[in-house]
Amino acid sequence: MSSISNYGELKDTVKGYLFNRKDMDFHIPKLVELSERRIYRSLRCPANEKMGYFQIQTSISERTHIEIPRDFLECKYFTMLYANKLVLLERVSDLEMIRLRGLPYFVAEPEKFARLGRTLIWYPKQDIDLLEVQMVYWADYSGQLVEDTDTNEILRIAPDLYVYGALVESEPFLGHDERIPVWNDMFNQALAQINNHAITAEMSGSALDVGTTYS
């Protein structure tokens, strides 16, 4: 697979695999969009990790939740600064959080958090005016590719994910093309490789080499 550094080169590569069919020019951006949906449903690696930092005036709003960012996929970890101590909260299910929030009210060091809709909430409540909350989460980078010169970190390190994902999504136009199962296998292999690499790096304490191209 030739070098791919931006959206324009990605579209050209996909078009080449489709034998440069002129009738596919209009559809290729949609195939890339659908490919991104496939990617970010499952991709969990340092390249799409982001950090969010929040300061919450509880004496004013009395909030015990934060709204999740628009690009939020899943929380990796969630911490609070409480009594000059950084506390790592345990994630629980939404049903467990509803049960806990139904218990008699009390104030203590935060222990647990859960996602409810578009918010992250925690338990129990705190008795300080200013809460400092930090989380690391996996982000959805879809929709960033608009102009031909646009790129993102995932396209840079794993262009094959985008290419094979888009080719799989071309099946309605190609019919029973014998290459579709091959492309699907290549997509799944690339996705598994980058996720497994991230897990291995996490367990060994090393960082993912974002300069590596997975192809």
PEBEL-V777446 format. One record per residue. RES is the residue in one letter. PSI is psi in whole degrees, 0 to 359 (* if undefined). Layout:
# PEBEL-V777446
RES:PSI / RES:PSI
This chain:
# PEBEL-V777446
M:128 / S:164 / S:135 / I:118 / S:350 / N:178 / Y:319 / G:316 / E:326 / L:312 / K:320 / D:322 / T:315 / V:317 / K:322 / G:318 / Y:335 / L:24 / F:31 / N:36 / R:121 / K:327 / D:350 / M:351 / D:317 / F:328 / H:339 / I:317 / P:322 / K:323 / L:320 / V:318 / E:316 / L:326 / S:318 / E:321 / R:319 / R:317 / I:307 / Y:351 / R:334 / S:344 / L:124 / R:93 / C:164 / P:332 / A:338 / N:29 / E:143 / K:159 / M:135 / G:138 / Y:132 / F:140 / Q:127 / I:121 / Q:93 / T:333 / S:338 / I:309 / S:338 / E:36 / R:148 / T:34 / H:164 / I:150 / E:137 / I:149 / P:157 / R:331 / D:13 / F:131 / L:306 / E:144 / C:132 / K:308 / Y:160 / F:122 / T:159 / M:146 / L:112 / Y:122 / A:46 / N:23 / K:134 / L:121 / V:126 / L:119 / L:145 / E:133 / R:135 / V:169 / S:161 / D:324 / L:321 / E:321 / M:320 / I:319 / R:315 / L:319 / R:346 / G:354 / L:164 / P:140 / Y:135 / F:161 / V:132 / A:180 / E:135 / P:144 / E:321 / K:156 / F:162 / A:161 / R:130 / L:108 / G:235 / R:22 / T:157 / L:128 / I:159 / W:169 / Y:142 / P:184 / K:163 / Q:159 / D:32 / I:156 / D:326 / L:120 / L:135 / E:117 / V:136 / Q:139 / M:151 / V:130 / Y:160 / W:132 / A:151 / D:112 / Y:10 / S:151 / G:359 / Q:343 / L:105 / V:302 / E:156 / D:333 / T:356 / D:149 / T:176 / N:175 / E:324 / I:319 / L:326 / R:317 / I:339 / A:62 / P:334 / D:330 / L:314 / Y:314 / V:305 / Y:326 / G:316 / A:321 / L:321 / V:320 / E:350 / S:358 / E:318 / P:336 / F:335 / L:346 / G:214 / H:62 / D:129 / E:348 / R:342 / I:310 / P:325 / V:313 / W:321 / N:317 / D:319 / M:320 / F:310 / N:323 / Q:317 / A:318 / L:315 / A:322 / Q:312 / I:323 / N:317 / N:322 / H:319 / A:318 / I:315 / T:316 / A:322 / E:316 / M:331 / S:351 / G:6 / S:167 / A:152 / L:131 / D:99 / V:355 / G:354 / T:135 / T:125 / Y:106 / S:*
